[in-house]
């Protein structure tokens, strides 16, 4: 290279540095001989949710795992940042990691740390840990924020829970620039889903279809209902019962939260000793606890002995894992409607709404990824500006040695302005090439045309 060549070490972008860790540059002669290769620091999501573990098992992790993200970052240098999202249906760490950190290794480390910090953790929760990496992880975060992966699809509480998790991580200094951008964009996308689609009504639609399938003659008006559960879906079911002008609603919870639910909703809370009375009084039972509660045949027969004989008493089980024990399902007097049957019956309009929401999410993901890829050119653009800046400073020093201060100031203003104008287009082109995954072409052009090497 000639006398003007420079090798630019951009180690400030290494993921080991806390703070802005948008990308990391290193020389990879194996895949790009003679070229600079850029690796975006990877997003990894590791966690367990209502689909991969029973909620009762998940609760043991949620109740005691609040310090996992902080301790993981303190012990694992390859984790630059971490945001913990912990709800009754989900326990996930959204991590900004070194690209060399293997997903399985991260999963094993988190499981070991959970056993240390939460001695009574249910092993079923750890067995349900799943890791998602890269663009798939970004897609996952956007879908979680929009309520697409909620126990009740479209649940608006999820966005608020994610926002609070993000704010807490920011206060603790656990957010990198990449995590800031990811979560801000995901939350923006969730607001777009809420304003442009009716996804929030999709969960209610599932409840409505389930109540329709109960098949009570004359509908639910004035009918007494026993509601089993107090979670997100219980709130949805209660709202739907209200629109149908049902009669008195009894509420029972295996976790003992019926009184709390009754404080916010017009229901009659039942203690364990009153469960049989609720069964006896109800015209319909709707279960949606999702906590692994199993209503046994014995418990149902205590309130309705006639269920042992052929009949058609309706029980709508909307729980993700199913709330009825096998012996209860086999009672000849029970006509059971399951969540799977309800989803199969869901009308096409609901599917259309979900598809519309998915399109909004997908567009948000695409925009975010394009912006992140464009940042892959930042080190090369910085190298280009640094090199040109050296030349400009040299010329200003030469003028200052021969001319007056007034002339020097005028020359400096002109050169700085000209530099900005000249570098604007190549900087823009570099970012666009990075968006298209062609940043190596930009780096090669700098090397060939300007003698600028971007190196480790």
NUKOLMI-15848 format. One record per residue (C-alpha): residue number from 1; residue in one letter; x, y, z. Coordinates in pm, 1 decimal, padded with zeros to 6 digits. Layout:
# residues N
NUM  A  X  Y  Z
...
# end
This chain:
# residues 456
1  X  00000.0  00000.0  00000.0
2  X  00119.2  00358.3  -00061.9
3  X  00204.7  00620.3  00197.5
4  X  -00156.5  00720.6  00245.7
5  X  -00276.0  00372.3  00340.1
6  X  -00416.2  00320.4  00688.4
7  X  -00518.8  00015.4  00883.3
8  X  -00806.0  00111.2  01108.5
9  X  -00847.0  -00080.5  01431.5
10  X  -01208.4  -00045.8  01540.6
11  X  -01192.9  -00246.7  01860.5
12  X  -01439.3  -00008.2  02024.3
13  X  -01712.4  -00213.3  01856.9
14  X  -01616.6  -00533.3  02037.9
15  X  -01912.5  -00684.6  02224.9
16  X  -01713.1  -00711.3  02544.9
17  X  -01749.4  -00334.6  02582.5
18  X  -02072.2  -00238.8  02758.7
19  X  -02285.8  00021.1  02591.8
20  X  -02310.8  00065.7  02216.7
21  X  -02232.6  -00274.8  02067.4
22  X  -02400.9  -00253.2  01732.1
23  X  -02147.3  -00460.4  01543.4
24  X  -01806.0  -00618.7  01572.2
25  X  -01533.8  -00612.1  01310.3
26  X  -01268.4  -00874.4  01267.4
27  X  -01051.0  -01013.5  00993.4
28  X  -01163.8  -01354.7  00874.9
29  X  -00920.0  -01481.1  00614.6
30  X  -01099.0  -01816.6  00594.3
31  X  -01425.9  -01688.1  00449.1
32  X  -01317.2  -01354.7  00298.4
33  X  -00945.1  -01362.5  00211.7
34  X  -00811.8  -01009.1  00193.8
35  X  -01144.1  -00860.8  00297.5
36  X  -01303.5  -00735.8  00613.1
37  X  -01588.8  -00944.9  00746.2
38  X  -01854.7  -00799.0  00971.9
39  X  -02046.8  -01005.7  01224.8
40  X  -02350.7  -00853.6  01387.9
41  X  -02353.8  -00926.2  01758.4
42  X  -02631.5  -01180.0  01792.5
43  X  -02959.0  -01155.9  01973.8
44  X  -03046.6  -01475.9  02157.1
45  X  -03373.0  -01543.0  02337.4
46  X  -03368.6  -01823.4  02590.6
47  X  -03666.3  -01914.8  02800.9
48  X  -03970.3  -02124.3  02872.9
49  X  -04337.8  -02047.1  02828.2
50  X  -04685.6  -02193.9  02856.6
51  X  -04627.5  -02412.1  02550.7
52  X  -04310.1  -02584.3  02669.8
53  X  -04378.2  -02638.1  03041.6
54  X  -04674.4  -02661.8  03280.0
55  X  -04759.5  -02324.6  03429.9
56  X  -04718.6  -02462.1  03780.8
57  X  -04358.8  -02555.7  03694.7
58  X  -04302.8  -02222.6  03522.4
59  X  -04417.3  -02039.6  03835.4
60  X  -04126.6  -02181.0  04038.6
61  X  -03883.5  -02014.3  03799.0
62  X  -04076.5  -01688.3  03776.6
63  X  -04106.7  -01656.6  04155.2
64  X  -03735.9  -01689.6  04226.6
65  X  -03546.1  -01608.1  03909.2
66  X  -03545.9  -01229.2  03919.9
67  X  -03167.0  -01202.0  03957.9
68  X  -03080.7  -01444.6  03678.7
69  X  -03008.1  -01178.7  03417.1
70  X  -02779.1  -00974.9  03643.5
71  X  -02582.9  -01277.1  03765.8
72  X  -02557.5  -01422.8  03415.3
73  X  -02403.3  -01099.7  03285.4
74  X  -02160.5  -01078.2  03576.9
75  X  -02033.8  -01432.6  03519.6
76  X  -02054.2  -01463.8  03142.7
77  X  -01839.2  -01213.0  02953.3
78  X  -01995.9  -01324.3  02624.7
79  X  -02332.0  -01179.1  02735.2
80  X  -02314.9  -00802.3  02677.9
81  X  -02673.4  -00730.7  02783.5
82  X  -02986.8  -00908.1  02902.2
83  X  -03352.4  -00819.6  02956.6
84  X  -03566.0  -01053.4  03167.9
85  X  -03933.8  -01089.5  03079.0
86  X  -04105.0  -01278.8  03360.5
87  X  -04482.9  -01326.9  03361.6
88  X  -04724.0  -01597.6  03469.9
89  X  -04702.9  -01750.9  03120.3
90  X  -04344.3  -01676.2  03020.1
91  X  -03989.1  -01657.9  03155.9
92  X  -03744.0  -01535.9  02892.8
93  X  -03405.6  -01368.3  02873.8
94  X  -03348.0  -01148.5  02569.0
95  X  -02969.4  -01138.5  02538.0
96  X  -02712.9  -00948.9  02333.1
97  X  -02427.7  -01198.1  02303.6
98  X  -02095.2  -01249.1  02138.0
99  X  -02153.7  -01421.4  01804.9
100  X  -01931.8  -01708.9  01917.0
101  X  -02151.9  -01799.6  02215.4
102  X  -02319.1  -02128.8  02132.9
103  X  -02693.8  -02142.4  02198.6
104  X  -02678.0  -02480.6  02371.1
105  X  -02398.0  -02359.2  02594.4
106  X  -02606.2  -02057.4  02693.4
107  X  -02904.9  -02281.4  02769.4
108  X  -02692.6  -02509.4  02988.9
109  X  -02544.3  -02212.0  03175.1
110  X  -02886.2  -02063.7  03243.8
111  X  -03021.1  -02397.5  03368.4
112  X  -02724.0  -02440.0  03604.2
113  X  -02761.9  -02084.4  03730.4
114  X  -03134.5  -02135.1  03790.4
115  X  -03065.2  -02443.3  04002.7
116  X  -02817.6  -02238.5  04207.0
117  X  -03033.9  -01928.8  04257.3
118  X  -03371.8  -02104.3  04277.5
119  X  -03314.1  -02426.7  04475.3
120  X  -03679.9  -02533.0  04453.2
121  X  -03708.3  -02478.0  04077.9
122  X  -03922.3  -02740.4  03904.8
123  X  -03704.5  -02940.2  03664.2
124  X  -03991.8  -02944.9  03415.1
125  X  -03942.2  -02571.0  03369.2
126  X  -03572.3  -02617.2  03292.0
127  X  -03649.8  -02904.1  03055.5
128  X  -03875.0  -02662.8  02867.6
129  X  -03599.2  -02405.6  02806.0
130  X  -03567.4  -02319.1  02437.1
131  X  -03315.0  -02093.4  02261.6
132  X  -03379.4  -01883.1  01951.7
133  X  -03096.2  -01702.0  01776.5
134  X  -03040.3  -01421.6  01526.5
135  X  -03319.3  -01306.2  01298.9
136  X  -03555.1  -01572.1  01435.7
137  X  -03498.0  -01427.3  01784.2
138  X  -03580.7  -01077.3  01657.9
139  X  -03901.4  -01212.6  01502.4
140  X  -03985.0  -01382.1  01832.7
141  X  -03944.4  -01060.3  02034.6
142  X  -04167.2  -00865.9  01794.1
143  X  -04437.4  -01135.5  01807.7
144  X  -04424.3  -01150.5  02187.7
145  X  -04458.9  -00770.8  02208.6
146  X  -04762.4  -00779.3  01978.8
147  X  -04933.8  -01052.2  02181.4
148  X  -04901.6  -01305.1  01899.5
149  X  -04745.5  -01563.1  02132.4
150  X  -04956.0  -01492.3  02439.1
151  X  -05167.7  -01754.8  02611.2
152  X  -05459.9  -01539.6  02500.3
153  X  -05362.7  -01418.0  02155.1
154  X  -05371.5  -01041.0  02133.6
155  X  -05335.9  -00998.2  02511.8
156  X  -05251.9  -00628.1  02550.0
157  X  -05088.7  -00679.2  02889.6
158  X  -04784.5  -00840.4  02729.9
159  X  -04660.5  -00516.4  02571.9
160  X  -04681.9  -00342.2  02908.7
161  X  -04495.9  -00626.1  03078.1
162  X  -04221.8  -00613.2  02815.0
163  X  -04196.3  -00235.1  02847.5
164  X  -04151.5  -00261.2  03224.5
165  X  -03888.9  -00534.1  03181.0
166  X  -03703.4  -00311.9  02934.1
167  X  -03718.7  -00009.9  03166.1
168  X  -03588.8  -00214.6  03459.5
169  X  -03298.2  -00352.4  03254.8
170  X  -03215.3  00000.3  03138.0
171  X  -03210.5  00129.6  03496.0
172  X  -02974.3  -00151.8  03592.8
173  X  -02740.5  -00082.4  03300.9
174  X  -02815.2  -00420.0  03141.7
175  X  -02925.8  -00285.8  02801.5
176  X  -02682.8  -00249.7  02512.9
177  X  -02752.8  -00020.2  02221.6
178  X  -02865.0  -00318.8  02019.3
179  X  -03117.0  -00422.1  02285.8
180  X  -03243.2  -00064.3  02313.8
181  X  -03309.4  -00053.7  01940.4
182  X  -03468.3  -00399.9  01933.2
183  X  -03710.4  -00340.1  02218.6
184  X  -03801.6  00012.7  02113.9
185  X  -03880.7  -00108.6  01761.9
186  X  -04072.0  -00412.4  01892.2
187  X  -04286.2  -00195.4  02120.5
188  X  -04349.1  00049.6  01836.2
189  X  -04461.1  -00241.8  01619.0
190  X  -04694.6  -00366.9  01893.8
191  X  -04864.1  -00026.2  01901.4
192  X  -04907.6  -00044.6  01524.6
193  X  -05073.4  -00386.2  01560.0
194  X  -05308.0  -00249.6  01825.9
195  X  -05407.0  00054.9  01618.8
196  X  -05432.8  -00107.9  01275.6
197  X  -05591.0  -00444.3  01358.2
198  X  -05849.4  -00590.6  01594.5
199  X  -05609.9  -00856.7  01725.5
200  X  -05704.6  -00769.0  02082.2
201  X  -06049.1  -00912.9  02014.1
202  X  -05912.5  -01245.1  01886.4
203  X  -05881.5  -01398.0  02234.2
204  X  -06232.2  -01285.0  02312.7
205  X  -06345.9  -01445.9  01989.1
206  X  -06205.9  -01781.3  02106.1
207  X  -06399.3  -01745.8  02431.4
208  X  -06713.0  -01656.3  02236.9
209  X  -06685.4  -01960.7  02011.9
210  X  -06636.6  -02180.8  02319.0
211  X  -06947.7  -02042.6  02485.5
212  X  -07143.5  -02090.7  02163.5
213  X  -07033.0  -02453.1  02153.8
214  X  -07167.8  -02505.0  02506.7
215  X  -07500.7  -02533.7  02329.9
216  X  -07726.8  -02413.8  02609.5
217  X  -08086.5  -02385.2  02483.6
218  X  -08179.6  -02019.2  02466.4
219  X  -07822.2  -01905.4  02515.1
220  X  -07651.2  -01778.8  02828.4
221  X  -07889.8  -01503.6  02932.2
222  X  -07964.5  -01551.4  03302.4
223  X  -07762.7  -01874.9  03322.3
224  X  -07539.0  -01940.6  03621.9
225  X  -07175.0  -02009.3  03536.2
226  X  -06888.7  -02156.7  03737.6
227  X  -06560.1  -02002.5  03620.8
228  X  -06248.0  -02199.2  03714.5
229  X  -05936.4  -01980.2  03699.0
230  X  -05841.0  -01617.3  03755.9
231  X  -05578.9  -01546.2  03488.3
232  X  -05579.0  -01357.2  03160.0
233  X  -05821.9  -01592.4  02987.6
234  X  -06057.8  -01584.9  03287.9
235  X  -06083.5  -01207.9  03243.1
236  X  -06161.8  -01256.6  02874.1
237  X  -06428.5  -01518.8  02947.4
238  X  -06587.0  -01301.9  03217.0
239  X  -06609.0  -01007.5  02975.6
240  X  -06773.4  -01229.3  02714.8
241  X  -07023.6  -01359.4  02971.5
242  X  -07112.9  -00998.9  03045.5
243  X  -07194.0  -00923.5  02682.4
244  X  -07424.6  -01226.4  02681.7
245  X  -07600.4  -01114.1  03001.2
246  X  -07531.4  -01433.9  03188.7
247  X  -07663.4  -01476.3  03540.0
248  X  -07454.3  -01508.6  03853.0
249  X  -07090.4  -01608.3  03795.5
250  X  -06913.9  -01815.8  04059.6
251  X  -06534.2  -01824.0  04062.2
252  X  -06301.5  -02084.7  04206.2
253  X  -05922.4  -02094.5  04188.8
254  X  -05694.8  -02378.3  04294.0
255  X  -05432.7  -02115.2  04380.5
256  X  -05669.3  -01936.8  04617.9
257  X  -05695.6  -01618.1  04411.0
258  X  -06074.2  -01615.2  04374.2
259  X  -06111.4  -01339.5  04636.4
260  X  -05861.0  -01119.4  04450.9
261  X  -06043.7  -01178.6  04123.0
262  X  -06375.7  -01093.7  04288.5
263  X  -06233.3  -00761.0  04408.8
264  X  -06209.1  -00651.0  04044.5
265  X  -06495.3  -00845.2  03886.3
266  X  -06859.1  -00906.0  03977.0
267  X  -06824.9  -01272.8  04070.1
268  X  -06898.6  -01483.6  04377.2
269  X  -06566.3  -01624.7  04505.1
270  X  -06572.3  -01983.8  04626.3
271  X  -06347.4  -02141.5  04887.0
272  X  -06232.8  -02499.3  04837.3
273  X  -06506.8  -02618.2  05071.5
274  X  -06767.2  -02441.2  04856.1
275  X  -06657.5  -02583.9  04521.4
276  X  -06921.6  -02859.0  04521.7
277  X  -07191.3  -02597.6  04589.0
278  X  -07071.8  -02403.7  04283.8
279  X  -07089.8  -02715.8  04068.5
280  X  -07441.6  -02785.3  04193.0
281  X  -07562.8  -02430.9  04122.6
282  X  -07406.6  -02386.5  03779.0
283  X  -07572.4  -02437.2  03441.3
284  X  -07229.0  -02431.5  03277.6
285  X  -06867.8  -02477.0  03390.0
286  X  -06588.8  -02293.4  03205.8
287  X  -06232.8  -02383.8  03302.6
288  X  -05933.7  -02172.8  03203.3
289  X  -05686.7  -02190.6  03490.6
290  X  -05391.1  -02322.7  03293.2
291  X  -05208.5  -02401.3  03617.3
292  X  -05218.7  -02775.7  03590.1
293  X  -05536.8  -02787.9  03799.6
294  X  -05720.6  -03112.3  03739.7
295  X  -06088.3  -03126.3  03825.1
296  X  -06151.7  -03483.7  03928.5
297  X  -06462.7  -03691.3  03881.2
298  X  -06493.1  -03706.8  04259.4
299  X  -06498.9  -03328.1  04287.7
300  X  -06763.5  -03289.7  04017.7
301  X  -06979.3  -03575.0  04148.3
302  X  -06979.5  -03419.6  04494.7
303  X  -07182.0  -03134.6  04349.6
304  X  -07368.9  -03320.7  04076.4
305  X  -07413.8  -03693.7  04142.3
306  X  -07622.7  -03717.4  03824.3
307  X  -07305.3  -03679.0  03615.3
308  X  -07246.9  -04049.0  03677.8
309  X  -07546.8  -04117.6  03453.1
310  X  -07580.3  -04042.8  03080.7
311  X  -07650.7  -03677.4  03020.4
312  X  -07515.0  -03361.0  02860.6
313  X  -07398.7  -03118.7  03127.7
314  X  -07167.7  -02874.9  02942.7
315  X  -06809.2  -02812.0  03051.5
316  X  -06598.3  -02585.3  02829.4
317  X  -06228.3  -02643.7  02897.8
318  X  -06032.1  -02349.2  02755.7
319  X  -05714.8  -02422.2  02950.7
320  X  -05396.1  -02461.5  02748.8
321  X  -05303.2  -02782.7  02925.9
322  X  -05654.3  -02900.4  03003.6
323  X  -05813.7  -02865.8  03346.8
324  X  -06010.4  -03191.1  03362.1
325  X  -05867.0  -03516.6  03489.9
326  X  -05919.0  -03820.0  03269.2
327  X  -06179.7  -03969.1  03501.5
328  X  -06378.9  -03643.9  03485.1
329  X  -06367.4  -03646.5  03105.0
330  X  -06505.8  -03999.1  03109.0
331  X  -06812.9  -03916.7  03317.3
332  X  -07119.9  -04016.6  03110.0
333  X  -07308.2  -03704.6  03213.8
334  X  -07041.8  -03459.4  03090.4
335  X  -07042.1  -03303.8  02744.2
336  X  -06689.4  -03166.3  02711.1
337  X  -06581.4  -02888.4  02474.3
338  X  -06200.8  -02859.0  02449.4
339  X  -05980.0  -02569.2  02344.5
340  X  -05865.8  -02766.6  02041.0
341  X  -06226.0  -02809.1  01927.0
342  X  -06289.0  -02438.4  01979.9
343  X  -05986.5  -02337.7  01774.7
344  X  -06092.1  -02571.6  01495.9
345  X  -06428.3  -02397.5  01491.7
346  X  -06280.7  -02046.4  01500.3
347  X  -06428.1  -01849.4  01213.1
348  X  -06232.7  -01726.5  00913.4
349  X  -06264.6  -01364.8  01022.4
350  X  -06046.6  -01434.3  01324.7
351  X  -05781.6  -01597.4  01110.0
352  X  -05789.2  -01294.2  00882.9
353  X  -05726.9  -01065.7  01180.5
354  X  -05432.1  -01276.7  01293.1
355  X  -05291.8  -01272.6  00939.5
356  X  -05324.9  -00893.4  00927.3
357  X  -05143.4  -00859.3  01258.5
358  X  -04871.2  -01094.4  01138.4
359  X  -04817.8  -00878.3  00831.2
360  X  -04776.4  -00567.3  01048.3
361  X  -04526.7  -00752.7  01267.1
362  X  -04334.8  -00886.9  00966.7
363  X  -04299.5  -00537.9  00820.9
364  X  -04168.9  -00410.3  01153.6
365  X  -03915.9  -00693.2  01171.7
366  X  -03799.5  -00625.4  00816.1
367  X  -03745.1  -00255.6  00890.8
368  X  -03555.5  -00333.3  01209.2
369  X  -03328.7  -00588.6  01041.3
370  X  -03258.6  -00350.7  00752.5
371  X  -03151.3  -00080.5  00998.1
372  X  -02933.2  -00325.7  01188.4
373  X  -02766.7  -00451.3  00871.1
374  X  -02698.4  -00092.8  00764.5
375  X  -02498.4  -00049.8  01085.0
376  X  -02259.8  -00314.9  00957.4
377  X  -02100.6  -00043.3  00744.7
378  X  -02040.4  00189.2  01041.7
379  X  -01679.3  00080.1  01108.0
380  X  -01588.4  00116.6  00739.9
381  X  -01760.4  00455.7  00717.2
382  X  -01577.4  00565.5  01031.2
383  X  -01248.8  00450.6  00877.7
384  X  -01320.6  00643.9  00558.5
385  X  -01406.6  00962.3  00747.9
386  X  -01103.0  00921.1  00971.0
387  X  -00871.2  00884.4  00671.8
388  X  -01014.6  01185.7  00492.6
389  X  -01003.7  01378.8  00819.5
390  X  -00629.7  01312.7  00846.6
391  X  -00576.8  01455.0  00497.7
392  X  -00789.6  01760.4  00574.1
393  X  -00604.6  01824.9  00901.0
394  X  -00275.1  01797.3  00716.7
395  X  -00382.8  02052.7  00458.7
396  X  -00512.2  02291.4  00726.4
397  X  -00177.7  02265.1  00909.9
398  X  00006.5  02344.9  00585.9
399  X  -00208.1  02655.2  00528.2
400  X  -00172.3  02766.4  00890.3
401  X  00207.1  02763.0  00855.8
402  X  00193.6  03015.2  00569.4
403  X  -00125.5  03221.9  00599.7
404  X  -00300.1  03448.7  00846.7
405  X  -00545.8  03320.0  01107.2
406  X  -00835.9  03472.9  00915.3
407  X  -00737.8  03288.7  00598.2
408  X  -00684.1  02966.1  00791.0
409  X  -01031.6  02981.9  00944.8
410  X  -01190.0  03040.4  00603.6
411  X  -00997.2  02750.0  00449.8
412  X  -01089.3  02519.4  00738.5
413  X  -01460.5  02602.4  00710.0
414  X  -01452.6  02536.1  00337.4
415  X  -01263.4  02209.7  00369.7
416  X  -01487.7  02078.4  00649.4
417  X  -01797.8  02162.1  00447.8
418  X  -01655.9  02005.0  00131.7
419  X  -01559.5  01692.1  00325.9
420  X  -01914.8  01649.7  00452.2
421  X  -02059.1  01693.5  00103.8
422  X  -01811.8  01455.0  -00061.1
423  X  -01851.9  01179.8  00199.8
424  X  -02231.5  01195.8  00222.5
425  X  -02303.5  00983.2  -00084.7
426  X  -02043.0  00708.6  -00022.5
427  X  -02156.3  00688.6  00342.0
428  X  -02516.3  00647.6  00228.9
429  X  -02417.2  00389.5  -00031.9
430  X  -02217.2  00197.5  00227.6
431  X  -02518.4  00176.8  00458.6
432  X  -02743.3  00062.4  00174.4
433  X  -02496.8  -00204.7  00066.7
434  X  -02483.6  -00326.5  00426.1
435  X  -02865.3  -00350.7  00431.6
436  X  -02837.6  -00578.3  00127.3
437  X  -02567.8  -00791.7  00289.2
438  X  -02297.3  -00654.4  00056.3
439  X  -02082.3  -00461.4  00302.6
440  X  -01771.4  -00649.3  00185.5
441  X  -01807.6  -00476.1  -00153.6
442  X  -01793.4  -00138.1  00020.2
443  X  -01486.8  -00240.5  00220.9
444  X  -01314.9  -00365.7  -00094.9
445  X  -01391.9  -00039.2  -00274.4
446  X  -01231.2  00160.5  00007.8
447  X  -00923.0  -00058.9  -00015.3
448  X  -00893.0  -00051.3  -00394.8
449  X  -00985.3  00313.2  -00459.0
450  X  -00861.7  00492.9  -00147.1
451  X  -00606.9  00255.7  -00000.1
452  X  -00802.2  00230.4  00324.5
453  X  -00787.2  -00106.3  00497.6
454  X  -01028.7  -00177.3  00777.4
455  X  -00857.0  -00433.8  00993.1
456  X  -00863.3  -00583.1  01339.3
# end
